[in-house]
């Protein structure tokens, strides 16, 4: 539909459709994000929002459901809620059927920009896209926002991407990894490329190694039917961990635009050294939790949750090499798992020590190499540890200490934004910089498939670890050579 201007000069009506609009993701993340954007008056002025699901609700019932969930997340400002509620409506349909999509098209009516957010199982993407196309809802003014995972391996990812790409152009597809919407992740890009301080040191001459950790205290629980098919490798490493690795390791893009940024990320993924059956046992750790204690609470083992023995990993750690000039010889240590002691998402850039200590033997044990720590959750912070003189006088001469310089710019008491707020706003604006391109998804799957194949060929099965510990003991051994250790 041709975009027209309203009488007041504003753009015509925008429409957001939330497929799975009454599901967990929509109620817990997407609708609260839309509410906070409404509070800040950042939503398109005339945006209409349609929740779509199979549940039998009407518009009033849906608004009541959304209001109840918002109350669990925030102290709701009634004026903002009234504005959001006026935008909200609901349609009970099966979006995978042509008649359901046609009912949606009739409900939407005239529009200028249509954004469809797929908060449903990725297995439904192909049939939903075909139904949307049959209903005339996949024209040039349509944007499709896809949640991960896009497939469970390279083959299924290609099939899903092909099905979506058959109804809209790649420029209309917005694949989400919500980590890219986090403020601190975006700050990493600013830190590297808006300052002369770091980039000259951001290579194998100055950096000893990099650690990226995504640790969860949660058990798998009721998610086990999904999780038992994917495991930690496909559920977390394929997207979140590799995305963070790309942002740390990529070259400076020619500009901060979608293709320039994503071109550099794809180059990193293509430079990852593949795993083989000869090195996978030495350079990866695969684990599964057994009974233990997390945060003072007894937890059952994964097999007990599933109800039968399983070879699915709930923990992965690996030593990754990037074969290019910048990173040759610098290991990237990645780890993620369930039922771990802390909830933490963290990037640690460990610099090399100074080549010579001029301060004497007495300070030998005090000297620490500089370390940049980027915390994404539970708190967002960036800190750089630097060596300084210890205050006071000493008969032994100058004494040293390591102190952190905090680069956290958050105002005290400020609300921490939901990552989806930024991503939804970018989708409305058509900015794909923080979304994942098709070749990027497939390059990540190609690497992950190689890990899974090497595990199978080498007969690597998950080693056990007690819930509440940092994975199997071999995870510590993975990083231990050259005196390295995971940041606790």
DRENFI-516401 format. One record per residue (C-alpha): z, x, y. Coordinates in Angstrom, 3 decimals. Layout:
{c3: Z c1: X c2: Y} $
...
//
This chain:
{c3: 0.000 c1: 0.000 c2: 0.000} $
{c3: -0.956 c1: 1.383 c2: 3.381} $
{c3: 2.004 c1: 2.390 c2: 5.466} $
{c3: 2.363 c1: 0.192 c2: 8.554} $
{c3: 4.574 c1: 0.338 c2: 11.588} $
{c3: 6.965 c1: -2.471 c2: 12.372} $
{c3: 6.958 c1: -4.084 c2: 15.814} $
{c3: 9.824 c1: -1.856 c2: 16.957} $
{c3: 7.879 c1: 1.290 c2: 16.070} $
{c3: 9.934 c1: 2.031 c2: 12.937} $
{c3: 8.262 c1: 2.581 c2: 9.566} $
{c3: 7.874 c1: -0.447 c2: 7.300} $
{c3: 10.176 c1: -1.391 c2: 4.454} $
{c3: 11.351 c1: 1.194 c2: 1.927} $
{c3: 12.530 c1: 0.189 c2: -1.548} $
{c3: 14.792 c1: 2.011 c2: -3.987} $
{c3: 14.875 c1: 0.779 c2: -7.596} $
{c3: 17.718 c1: 2.033 c2: -9.797} $
{c3: 16.647 c1: 1.691 c2: -13.429} $
{c3: 19.910 c1: 1.539 c2: -15.348} $
{c3: 21.496 c1: 0.254 c2: -12.151} $
{c3: 24.590 c1: -1.077 c2: -13.931} $
{c3: 25.126 c1: 2.050 c2: -16.031} $
{c3: 27.601 c1: 4.906 c2: -15.735} $
{c3: 25.428 c1: 7.262 c2: -13.672} $
{c3: 24.478 c1: 4.578 c2: -11.169} $
{c3: 27.996 c1: 3.195 c2: -10.705} $
{c3: 29.806 c1: 6.537 c2: -10.764} $
{c3: 27.394 c1: 8.726 c2: -8.765} $
{c3: 24.307 c1: 7.065 c2: -7.313} $
{c3: 25.777 c1: 3.996 c2: -5.640} $
{c3: 28.752 c1: 5.920 c2: -4.190} $
{c3: 26.222 c1: 8.433 c2: -2.831} $
{c3: 24.251 c1: 5.616 c2: -1.239} $
{c3: 27.460 c1: 4.205 c2: 0.223} $
{c3: 28.391 c1: 7.541 c2: 1.829} $
{c3: 24.867 c1: 7.903 c2: 3.205} $
{c3: 25.329 c1: 4.437 c2: 4.660} $
{c3: 28.626 c1: 5.493 c2: 6.233} $
{c3: 26.780 c1: 8.343 c2: 7.941} $
{c3: 23.832 c1: 6.055 c2: 8.759} $
{c3: 21.412 c1: 8.359 c2: 6.972} $
{c3: 19.694 c1: 5.751 c2: 4.812} $
{c3: 16.231 c1: 4.595 c2: 5.881} $
{c3: 16.825 c1: 1.830 c2: 8.368} $
{c3: 15.196 c1: -0.956 c2: 6.371} $
{c3: 15.847 c1: 0.328 c2: 2.831} $
{c3: 16.309 c1: -2.326 c2: 0.153} $
{c3: 18.037 c1: -1.367 c2: -3.119} $
{c3: 17.441 c1: -3.118 c2: -6.438} $
{c3: 19.644 c1: -2.474 c2: -9.435} $
{c3: 17.708 c1: -3.065 c2: -12.654} $
{c3: 19.273 c1: -3.385 c2: -16.110} $
{c3: 19.382 c1: -5.680 c2: -19.121} $
{c3: 22.881 c1: -7.008 c2: -18.368} $
{c3: 23.123 c1: -10.622 c2: -17.296} $
{c3: 24.150 c1: -10.414 c2: -13.645} $
{c3: 22.991 c1: -11.990 c2: -10.436} $
{c3: 22.963 c1: -10.370 c2: -6.998} $
{c3: 26.477 c1: -11.511 c2: -6.117} $
{c3: 27.883 c1: -10.343 c2: -9.441} $
{c3: 26.192 c1: -6.969 c2: -9.029} $
{c3: 27.577 c1: -6.478 c2: -5.537} $
{c3: 31.051 c1: -7.324 c2: -6.843} $
{c3: 30.660 c1: -4.756 c2: -9.644} $
{c3: 29.500 c1: -2.069 c2: -7.217} $
{c3: 32.360 c1: -2.829 c2: -4.807} $
{c3: 34.919 c1: -2.466 c2: -7.605} $
{c3: 33.555 c1: 0.957 c2: -8.563} $
{c3: 33.400 c1: 2.137 c2: -4.972} $
{c3: 37.086 c1: 1.297 c2: -4.625} $
{c3: 37.844 c1: 3.776 c2: -7.391} $
{c3: 36.037 c1: 6.517 c2: -5.490} $
{c3: 36.949 c1: 6.066 c2: -1.839} $
{c3: 38.791 c1: 4.067 c2: 0.778} $
{c3: 35.918 c1: 1.744 c2: 1.523} $
{c3: 35.025 c1: 1.093 c2: 5.154} $
{c3: 34.265 c1: -2.609 c2: 5.233} $
{c3: 31.623 c1: -2.336 c2: 7.950} $
{c3: 29.697 c1: 0.280 c2: 5.955} $
{c3: 30.106 c1: -1.720 c2: 2.762} $
{c3: 28.754 c1: -4.858 c2: 4.422} $
{c3: 25.694 c1: -2.925 c2: 5.548} $
{c3: 25.147 c1: -1.537 c2: 2.049} $
{c3: 25.807 c1: -4.902 c2: 0.372} $
{c3: 23.132 c1: -6.491 c2: 2.557} $
{c3: 20.633 c1: -4.058 c2: 1.036} $
{c3: 21.674 c1: -4.649 c2: -2.594} $
{c3: 20.115 c1: -6.978 c2: -5.123} $
{c3: 19.864 c1: -7.092 c2: -8.911} $
{c3: 17.327 c1: -7.988 c2: -11.549} $
{c3: 18.049 c1: -8.462 c2: -15.254} $
{c3: 14.912 c1: -7.283 c2: -17.106} $
{c3: 13.666 c1: -4.927 c2: -19.801} $
{c3: 11.805 c1: -2.361 c2: -17.727} $
{c3: 10.019 c1: -1.013 c2: -20.812} $
{c3: 8.121 c1: -4.310 c2: -21.121} $
{c3: 5.146 c1: -5.237 c2: -18.964} $
{c3: 6.580 c1: -8.673 c2: -18.199} $
{c3: 9.818 c1: -7.058 c2: -17.011} $
{c3: 7.992 c1: -4.705 c2: -14.667} $
{c3: 5.891 c1: -7.572 c2: -13.301} $
{c3: 9.080 c1: -9.531 c2: -12.581} $
{c3: 10.313 c1: -6.469 c2: -10.684} $
{c3: 7.063 c1: -6.282 c2: -8.706} $
{c3: 7.427 c1: -9.963 c2: -7.761} $
{c3: 11.061 c1: -9.381 c2: -6.743} $
{c3: 10.217 c1: -6.381 c2: -4.563} $
{c3: 7.291 c1: -8.011 c2: -2.811} $
{c3: 5.744 c1: -6.080 c2: 0.069} $
{c3: 6.820 c1: -2.494 c2: 0.627} $
{c3: 5.600 c1: 0.727 c2: 2.132} $
{c3: 7.495 c1: 3.368 c2: 0.119} $
{c3: 8.827 c1: 2.739 c2: -3.389} $
{c3: 11.314 c1: 5.159 c2: -4.979} $
{c3: 12.190 c1: 4.526 c2: -8.627} $
{c3: 15.238 c1: 6.370 c2: -9.981} $
{c3: 15.306 c1: 6.653 c2: -13.782} $
{c3: 19.026 c1: 6.464 c2: -14.597} $
{c3: 18.170 c1: 5.576 c2: -18.193} $
{c3: 17.662 c1: 7.497 c2: -21.420} $
{c3: 14.708 c1: 9.926 c2: -21.126} $
{c3: 13.359 c1: 8.409 c2: -24.345} $
{c3: 12.514 c1: 5.321 c2: -22.245} $
{c3: 10.540 c1: 7.219 c2: -19.592} $
{c3: 7.086 c1: 6.856 c2: -21.221} $
{c3: 7.325 c1: 3.112 c2: -21.938} $
{c3: 8.911 c1: 2.393 c2: -18.538} $
{c3: 6.151 c1: 4.316 c2: -16.769} $
{c3: 3.445 c1: 2.417 c2: -18.647} $
{c3: 5.079 c1: -0.900 c2: -17.727} $
{c3: 5.388 c1: 0.106 c2: -14.066} $
{c3: 1.725 c1: 1.074 c2: -14.022} $
{c3: 0.681 c1: -2.241 c2: -15.598} $
{c3: 2.640 c1: -4.046 c2: -12.880} $
{c3: 0.896 c1: -2.126 c2: -10.117} $
{c3: 4.026 c1: -0.185 c2: -9.111} $
{c3: 2.697 c1: 3.380 c2: -9.522} $
{c3: 0.394 c1: 3.692 c2: -6.549} $
{c3: 0.229 c1: 6.600 c2: -4.086} $
{c3: 3.305 c1: 5.321 c2: -2.201} $
{c3: 5.532 c1: 5.514 c2: -5.317} $
{c3: 7.992 c1: 8.319 c2: -6.083} $
{c3: 9.580 c1: 8.662 c2: -9.527} $
{c3: 12.974 c1: 10.396 c2: -9.699} $
{c3: 13.744 c1: 11.617 c2: -13.220} $
{c3: 17.142 c1: 12.599 c2: -14.580} $
{c3: 17.500 c1: 15.436 c2: -17.057} $
{c3: 17.024 c1: 16.199 c2: -19.863} $
{c3: 13.236 c1: 16.047 c2: -19.881} $
{c3: 12.882 c1: 16.197 c2: -23.671} $
{c3: 15.001 c1: 18.116 c2: -26.187} $
{c3: 12.522 c1: 20.953 c2: -26.764} $
{c3: 9.229 c1: 22.221 c2: -25.367} $
{c3: 7.078 c1: 19.853 c2: -27.430} $
{c3: 8.969 c1: 16.683 c2: -26.471} $
{c3: 9.227 c1: 17.876 c2: -22.862} $
{c3: 5.463 c1: 18.247 c2: -22.662} $
{c3: 5.000 c1: 14.795 c2: -24.168} $
{c3: 7.408 c1: 13.191 c2: -21.672} $
{c3: 5.889 c1: 15.039 c2: -18.725} $
{c3: 2.415 c1: 14.012 c2: -19.850} $
{c3: 3.439 c1: 10.347 c2: -20.109} $
{c3: 4.912 c1: 10.361 c2: -16.592} $
{c3: 2.027 c1: 12.427 c2: -15.228} $
{c3: -0.458 c1: 9.901 c2: -16.587} $
{c3: 0.712 c1: 7.241 c2: -14.102} $
{c3: 1.469 c1: 9.288 c2: -10.959} $
{c3: 0.513 c1: 12.640 c2: -9.489} $
{c3: 2.853 c1: 15.628 c2: -9.914} $
{c3: 3.525 c1: 15.495 c2: -6.166} $
{c3: 5.134 c1: 12.069 c2: -6.716} $
{c3: 7.567 c1: 13.251 c2: -9.417} $
{c3: 11.092 c1: 14.372 c2: -8.474} $
{c3: 12.946 c1: 15.914 c2: -11.456} $
{c3: 16.653 c1: 16.167 c2: -10.717} $
{c3: 19.118 c1: 18.862 c2: -11.594} $
{c3: 22.080 c1: 17.669 c2: -9.557} $
{c3: 23.531 c1: 21.201 c2: -9.329} $
{c3: 20.762 c1: 21.988 c2: -6.841} $
{c3: 22.199 c1: 19.375 c2: -4.495} $
{c3: 25.579 c1: 21.093 c2: -4.271} $
{c3: 26.373 c1: 22.536 c2: -0.864} $
{c3: 27.409 c1: 25.931 c2: -2.211} $
{c3: 24.238 c1: 26.304 c2: -4.287} $
{c3: 22.174 c1: 25.764 c2: -1.149} $
{c3: 24.481 c1: 28.160 c2: 0.664} $
{c3: 23.564 c1: 30.840 c2: -1.875} $
{c3: 19.966 c1: 30.676 c2: -0.666} $
{c3: 21.104 c1: 30.917 c2: 2.960} $
{c3: 23.442 c1: 33.773 c2: 2.109} $
{c3: 20.659 c1: 35.794 c2: 0.513} $
{c3: 17.753 c1: 35.101 c2: 2.831} $
{c3: 19.331 c1: 34.371 c2: 6.229} $
{c3: 21.353 c1: 37.610 c2: 6.354} $
{c3: 20.240 c1: 41.227 c2: 6.378} $
{c3: 23.556 c1: 42.193 c2: 4.794} $
{c3: 22.984 c1: 41.193 c2: 1.139} $
{c3: 19.298 c1: 41.347 c2: 0.305} $
{c3: 18.973 c1: 45.171 c2: 0.501} $
{c3: 21.806 c1: 45.405 c2: -2.049} $
{c3: 20.557 c1: 42.575 c2: -4.284} $
{c3: 19.043 c1: 44.654 c2: -7.095} $
{c3: 19.744 c1: 47.030 c2: -9.970} $
{c3: 20.651 c1: 49.883 c2: -7.631} $
{c3: 23.762 c1: 48.098 c2: -6.348} $
{c3: 24.616 c1: 45.327 c2: -8.823} $
{c3: 26.256 c1: 46.096 c2: -12.160} $
{c3: 26.012 c1: 42.629 c2: -13.715} $
{c3: 26.079 c1: 38.896 c2: -12.992} $
{c3: 28.249 c1: 36.233 c2: -14.661} $
{c3: 27.470 c1: 32.523 c2: -14.568} $
{c3: 30.041 c1: 30.160 c2: -16.066} $
{c3: 30.039 c1: 26.383 c2: -16.474} $
{c3: 33.330 c1: 25.549 c2: -18.174} $
{c3: 34.485 c1: 22.037 c2: -18.981} $
{c3: 37.932 c1: 20.927 c2: -20.078} $
{c3: 36.508 c1: 17.629 c2: -21.325} $
{c3: 35.907 c1: 16.993 c2: -25.006} $
{c3: 32.646 c1: 15.532 c2: -26.234} $
{c3: 34.358 c1: 12.260 c2: -27.166} $
{c3: 32.233 c1: 9.115 c2: -27.144} $
{c3: 29.135 c1: 11.092 c2: -26.091} $
{c3: 28.865 c1: 12.686 c2: -29.528} $
{c3: 25.753 c1: 10.717 c2: -30.694} $
{c3: 23.803 c1: 12.250 c2: -27.797} $
{c3: 25.602 c1: 15.576 c2: -27.819} $
{c3: 25.224 c1: 16.147 c2: -31.549} $
{c3: 21.454 c1: 16.078 c2: -31.068} $
{c3: 21.410 c1: 18.424 c2: -28.079} $
{c3: 24.432 c1: 20.722 c2: -28.183} $
{c3: 25.562 c1: 23.064 c2: -25.426} $
{c3: 22.326 c1: 25.064 c2: -25.515} $
{c3: 20.058 c1: 22.124 c2: -24.706} $
{c3: 22.563 c1: 20.038 c2: -22.735} $
{c3: 23.782 c1: 22.670 c2: -20.256} $
{c3: 22.074 c1: 26.049 c2: -20.576} $
{c3: 18.494 c1: 24.771 c2: -20.457} $
{c3: 18.971 c1: 23.205 c2: -17.031} $
{c3: 22.149 c1: 23.962 c2: -15.067} $
{c3: 22.750 c1: 27.559 c2: -16.136} $
{c3: 19.108 c1: 28.607 c2: -15.943} $
{c3: 18.706 c1: 26.950 c2: -12.542} $
{c3: 21.655 c1: 28.920 c2: -11.175} $
{c3: 20.270 c1: 32.106 c2: -12.714} $
{c3: 16.936 c1: 31.492 c2: -10.994} $
{c3: 18.543 c1: 31.085 c2: -7.577} $
{c3: 20.476 c1: 34.322 c2: -7.992} $
{c3: 17.552 c1: 36.322 c2: -9.362} $
{c3: 14.448 c1: 35.018 c2: -7.575} $
{c3: 12.469 c1: 36.989 c2: -5.024} $
{c3: 12.351 c1: 35.833 c2: -1.404} $
{c3: 9.898 c1: 32.921 c2: -1.155} $
{c3: 7.235 c1: 32.982 c2: 1.530} $
{c3: 8.911 c1: 29.960 c2: 3.127} $
{c3: 11.505 c1: 27.289 c2: 2.421} $
{c3: 9.024 c1: 24.758 c2: 1.139} $
{c3: 8.768 c1: 23.158 c2: -2.307} $
{c3: 6.047 c1: 25.206 c2: -3.928} $
{c3: 7.075 c1: 28.555 c2: -2.441} $
{c3: 10.660 c1: 28.231 c2: -3.703} $
{c3: 9.697 c1: 26.876 c2: -7.095} $
{c3: 6.998 c1: 29.511 c2: -7.599} $
{c3: 9.676 c1: 32.200 c2: -7.398} $
{c3: 11.990 c1: 30.355 c2: -9.799} $
{c3: 9.205 c1: 30.064 c2: -12.375} $
{c3: 8.573 c1: 33.814 c2: -12.135} $
{c3: 12.210 c1: 34.439 c2: -13.100} $
{c3: 12.001 c1: 32.114 c2: -16.103} $
{c3: 8.830 c1: 33.822 c2: -17.272} $
{c3: 10.562 c1: 37.209 c2: -16.968} $
{c3: 13.457 c1: 36.334 c2: -19.283} $
{c3: 13.422 c1: 38.596 c2: -22.313} $
{c3: 13.038 c1: 36.422 c2: -25.429} $
{c3: 15.639 c1: 36.484 c2: -28.175} $
{c3: 14.637 c1: 37.391 c2: -31.723} $
{c3: 16.387 c1: 37.293 c2: -35.072} $
{c3: 17.041 c1: 41.041 c2: -34.613} $
{c3: 19.075 c1: 40.772 c2: -31.385} $
{c3: 20.359 c1: 37.184 c2: -31.304} $
{c3: 23.527 c1: 37.924 c2: -33.299} $
{c3: 24.431 c1: 40.829 c2: -31.010} $
{c3: 23.551 c1: 39.219 c2: -27.664} $
{c3: 24.560 c1: 35.562 c2: -28.109} $
{c3: 27.668 c1: 33.674 c2: -29.192} $
{c3: 27.544 c1: 30.196 c2: -30.673} $
{c3: 30.795 c1: 28.265 c2: -31.051} $
{c3: 32.310 c1: 24.908 c2: -31.971} $
{c3: 35.831 c1: 23.796 c2: -31.078} $
{c3: 38.474 c1: 22.917 c2: -33.621} $
{c3: 41.838 c1: 21.285 c2: -32.948} $
{c3: 43.888 c1: 22.764 c2: -30.127} $
{c3: 45.655 c1: 22.007 c2: -26.863} $
{c3: 43.950 c1: 21.500 c2: -23.494} $
{c3: 46.006 c1: 21.028 c2: -20.319} $
{c3: 49.066 c1: 20.226 c2: -22.424} $
{c3: 47.318 c1: 17.582 c2: -24.525} $
{c3: 46.502 c1: 17.925 c2: -28.219} $
{c3: 42.789 c1: 17.669 c2: -28.960} $
{c3: 41.020 c1: 17.015 c2: -32.238} $
{c3: 38.198 c1: 19.234 c2: -33.441} $
{c3: 34.546 c1: 18.381 c2: -32.872} $
{c3: 33.963 c1: 17.562 c2: -36.556} $
{c3: 36.812 c1: 15.039 c2: -36.423} $
{c3: 35.239 c1: 13.382 c2: -33.367} $
{c3: 31.867 c1: 13.162 c2: -35.077} $
{c3: 33.433 c1: 12.048 c2: -38.341} $
{c3: 31.599 c1: 14.586 c2: -40.478} $
{c3: 30.775 c1: 18.298 c2: -40.567} $
{c3: 28.294 c1: 19.343 c2: -37.877} $
{c3: 26.418 c1: 22.534 c2: -37.021} $
{c3: 26.095 c1: 21.604 c2: -33.338} $
{c3: 27.423 c1: 24.181 c2: -30.880} $
{c3: 29.907 c1: 23.133 c2: -28.184} $
{c3: 30.023 c1: 26.653 c2: -26.689} $
{c3: 27.310 c1: 29.173 c2: -25.870} $
{c3: 27.529 c1: 32.622 c2: -24.329} $
{c3: 24.690 c1: 35.083 c2: -24.031} $
{c3: 23.602 c1: 38.343 c2: -22.476} $
{c3: 20.255 c1: 37.769 c2: -20.779} $
{c3: 17.830 c1: 40.420 c2: -19.578} $
{c3: 15.271 c1: 39.862 c2: -16.814} $
{c3: 12.276 c1: 42.116 c2: -17.296} $
{c3: 11.140 c1: 42.922 c2: -13.774} $
{c3: 11.595 c1: 45.780 c2: -11.321} $
{c3: 14.455 c1: 44.221 c2: -9.371} $
{c3: 16.704 c1: 43.444 c2: -12.332} $
{c3: 15.794 c1: 46.018 c2: -14.985} $
{c3: 19.032 c1: 47.130 c2: -16.637} $
{c3: 21.230 c1: 44.431 c2: -15.041} $
{c3: 22.650 c1: 42.034 c2: -17.654} $
{c3: 23.191 c1: 38.384 c2: -16.794} $
{c3: 26.079 c1: 36.927 c2: -18.797} $
{c3: 25.928 c1: 33.149 c2: -19.208} $
{c3: 28.554 c1: 30.911 c2: -20.812} $
{c3: 29.268 c1: 27.221 c2: -21.075} $
{c3: 31.406 c1: 25.055 c2: -23.309} $
{c3: 33.563 c1: 22.018 c2: -23.911} $
{c3: 37.360 c1: 21.915 c2: -24.350} $
{c3: 37.876 c1: 25.163 c2: -22.420} $
{c3: 41.064 c1: 26.056 c2: -20.492} $
{c3: 39.669 c1: 25.458 c2: -16.986} $
{c3: 37.067 c1: 23.261 c2: -15.363} $
{c3: 34.937 c1: 25.746 c2: -13.494} $
{c3: 31.391 c1: 26.380 c2: -12.328} $
{c3: 31.154 c1: 29.884 c2: -10.943} $
{c3: 28.723 c1: 32.680 c2: -10.197} $
{c3: 30.093 c1: 36.235 c2: -10.096} $
{c3: 27.932 c1: 39.032 c2: -8.700} $
{c3: 29.661 c1: 42.272 c2: -9.687} $
{c3: 28.588 c1: 45.273 c2: -7.605} $
{c3: 28.711 c1: 48.832 c2: -8.842} $
{c3: 31.676 c1: 51.025 c2: -7.888} $
{c3: 31.408 c1: 53.565 c2: -5.099} $
{c3: 29.900 c1: 56.804 c2: -6.453} $
{c3: 32.837 c1: 58.968 c2: -5.344} $
{c3: 36.436 c1: 58.178 c2: -4.378} $
{c3: 37.382 c1: 60.248 c2: -1.340} $
{c3: 40.949 c1: 58.900 c2: -1.161} $
{c3: 42.528 c1: 60.958 c2: -3.911} $
{c3: 43.892 c1: 60.496 c2: -7.414} $
{c3: 46.720 c1: 58.208 c2: -6.282} $
{c3: 44.196 c1: 55.502 c2: -5.327} $
{c3: 42.158 c1: 55.797 c2: -8.500} $
{c3: 43.741 c1: 52.716 c2: -10.048} $
{c3: 43.489 c1: 50.805 c2: -6.779} $
{c3: 39.740 c1: 51.186 c2: -6.335} $
{c3: 37.820 c1: 48.056 c2: -7.266} $
{c3: 34.108 c1: 47.467 c2: -6.979} $
{c3: 32.995 c1: 44.773 c2: -4.545} $
{c3: 32.555 c1: 41.343 c2: -6.080} $
{c3: 30.881 c1: 38.237 c2: -4.689} $
{c3: 32.297 c1: 35.034 c2: -6.219} $
{c3: 30.534 c1: 31.723 c2: -5.664} $
{c3: 32.602 c1: 28.734 c2: -6.788} $
{c3: 30.800 c1: 25.424 c2: -7.189} $
{c3: 33.560 c1: 23.353 c2: -8.778} $
{c3: 36.258 c1: 22.153 c2: -8.789} $
{c3: 36.304 c1: 23.639 c2: -5.268} $
{c3: 33.332 c1: 24.978 c2: -3.332} $
{c3: 33.842 c1: 28.438 c2: -1.903} $
{c3: 32.141 c1: 31.792 c2: -1.467} $
{c3: 34.272 c1: 34.913 c2: -1.277} $
{c3: 33.511 c1: 38.616 c2: -1.135} $
{c3: 36.138 c1: 41.116 c2: -2.227} $
{c3: 36.245 c1: 44.282 c2: -0.119} $
{c3: 38.468 c1: 47.348 c2: -0.174} $
{c3: 40.822 c1: 47.812 c2: 2.773} $
{c3: 43.758 c1: 50.021 c2: 3.688} $
{c3: 47.083 c1: 48.714 c2: 2.472} $
{c3: 49.323 c1: 48.014 c2: 5.512} $
{c3: 52.188 c1: 50.391 c2: 6.190} $
{c3: 52.935 c1: 54.091 c2: 5.748} $
{c3: 53.113 c1: 56.126 c2: 2.550} $
{c3: 54.075 c1: 59.699 c2: 1.756} $
{c3: 51.148 c1: 59.713 c2: -0.657} $
{c3: 48.592 c1: 59.122 c2: 2.084} $
{c3: 46.281 c1: 56.177 c2: 2.481} $
{c3: 46.701 c1: 53.417 c2: -0.123} $
{c3: 44.055 c1: 50.797 c2: -0.820} $
{c3: 43.882 c1: 47.130 c2: -1.712} $
{c3: 41.173 c1: 44.601 c2: -2.462} $
{c3: 41.069 c1: 41.519 c2: -0.237} $
{c3: 38.728 c1: 38.526 c2: -0.287} $
{c3: 36.630 c1: 37.519 c2: 2.690} $
{c3: 36.148 c1: 33.751 c2: 2.424} $
{c3: 32.787 c1: 32.397 c2: 3.498} $
{c3: 33.813 c1: 28.781 c2: 2.998} $
{c3: 32.652 c1: 26.810 c2: 6.027} $
{c3: 34.123 c1: 23.454 c2: 4.957} $
{c3: 36.360 c1: 21.881 c2: 7.558} $
{c3: 39.966 c1: 21.301 c2: 6.447} $
{c3: 40.327 c1: 17.834 c2: 4.970} $
{c3: 36.579 c1: 17.225 c2: 5.030} $
{c3: 35.147 c1: 15.074 c2: 2.275} $
{c3: 33.291 c1: 16.960 c2: -0.392} $
{c3: 29.832 c1: 15.459 c2: -0.644} $
{c3: 28.398 c1: 14.209 c2: -3.927} $
{c3: 25.398 c1: 16.366 c2: -4.854} $
{c3: 23.277 c1: 13.242 c2: -5.291} $
{c3: 23.643 c1: 12.418 c2: -1.597} $
{c3: 21.437 c1: 15.348 c2: -0.630} $
{c3: 18.972 c1: 14.738 c2: -3.462} $
{c3: 18.579 c1: 11.037 c2: -2.721} $
{c3: 18.059 c1: 11.784 c2: 0.948} $
{c3: 15.398 c1: 14.371 c2: 0.090} $
{c3: 13.679 c1: 11.919 c2: -2.260} $
{c3: 13.485 c1: 9.341 c2: 0.541} $
{c3: 11.969 c1: 12.007 c2: 2.789} $
{c3: 9.570 c1: 13.271 c2: 0.115} $
{c3: 11.037 c1: 16.796 c2: 0.179} $
{c3: 10.726 c1: 18.301 c2: -3.331} $
{c3: 12.252 c1: 21.711 c2: -2.585} $
{c3: 15.448 c1: 21.044 c2: -4.556} $
{c3: 13.684 c1: 19.292 c2: -7.427} $
{c3: 12.256 c1: 20.880 c2: -10.557} $
{c3: 8.528 c1: 21.285 c2: -11.151} $
{c3: 6.858 c1: 20.599 c2: -14.504} $
{c3: 5.991 c1: 24.208 c2: -15.309} $
{c3: 9.570 c1: 25.177 c2: -14.417} $
{c3: 11.009 c1: 22.685 c2: -16.918} $
{c3: 8.638 c1: 23.832 c2: -19.616} $
{c3: 9.299 c1: 27.531 c2: -18.993} $
{c3: 13.029 c1: 26.876 c2: -19.414} $
{c3: 12.416 c1: 24.994 c2: -22.662} $
{c3: 10.217 c1: 27.813 c2: -23.953} $
{c3: 13.110 c1: 30.266 c2: -23.508} $
{c3: 15.677 c1: 27.889 c2: -25.039} $
{c3: 13.441 c1: 27.082 c2: -27.991} $
{c3: 13.240 c1: 30.820 c2: -28.613} $
{c3: 17.030 c1: 31.032 c2: -28.774} $
{c3: 17.244 c1: 28.100 c2: -31.206} $
{c3: 14.493 c1: 29.592 c2: -33.381} $
{c3: 16.202 c1: 33.001 c2: -33.443} $
{c3: 19.497 c1: 31.366 c2: -34.448} $
{c3: 17.749 c1: 29.570 c2: -37.297} $
{c3: 15.912 c1: 32.686 c2: -38.505} $
{c3: 19.087 c1: 34.797 c2: -38.351} $
{c3: 21.234 c1: 32.078 c2: -39.931} $
{c3: 23.610 c1: 31.930 c2: -36.948} $
{c3: 26.017 c1: 29.009 c2: -37.289} $
{c3: 28.756 c1: 28.104 c2: -34.789} $
{c3: 31.941 c1: 30.171 c2: -35.001} $
{c3: 35.138 c1: 28.199 c2: -34.445} $
{c3: 37.403 c1: 28.357 c2: -31.428} $
{c3: 40.575 c1: 26.436 c2: -30.738} $
{c3: 40.330 c1: 23.797 c2: -28.026} $
{c3: 41.958 c1: 25.231 c2: -24.924} $
{c3: 40.658 c1: 28.778 c2: -25.448} $
{c3: 37.664 c1: 30.612 c2: -23.973} $
{c3: 35.404 c1: 30.247 c2: -26.982} $
{c3: 35.183 c1: 32.444 c2: -30.094} $
{c3: 36.633 c1: 35.990 c2: -29.785} $
{c3: 33.097 c1: 37.378 c2: -29.911} $
{c3: 32.508 c1: 35.920 c2: -26.409} $
{c3: 34.865 c1: 38.545 c2: -24.978} $
{c3: 33.202 c1: 41.261 c2: -27.055} $
{c3: 29.791 c1: 40.243 c2: -25.686} $
{c3: 30.666 c1: 41.424 c2: -22.178} $
{c3: 33.176 c1: 44.163 c2: -23.049} $
{c3: 30.861 c1: 47.237 c2: -23.229} $
{c3: 30.986 c1: 49.491 c2: -20.141} $
{c3: 34.432 c1: 48.072 c2: -19.341} $
{c3: 33.156 c1: 44.684 c2: -18.219} $
{c3: 35.086 c1: 41.441 c2: -18.650} $
{c3: 34.743 c1: 37.758 c2: -17.866} $
{c3: 36.396 c1: 36.765 c2: -14.602} $
{c3: 39.464 c1: 34.804 c2: -15.642} $
//
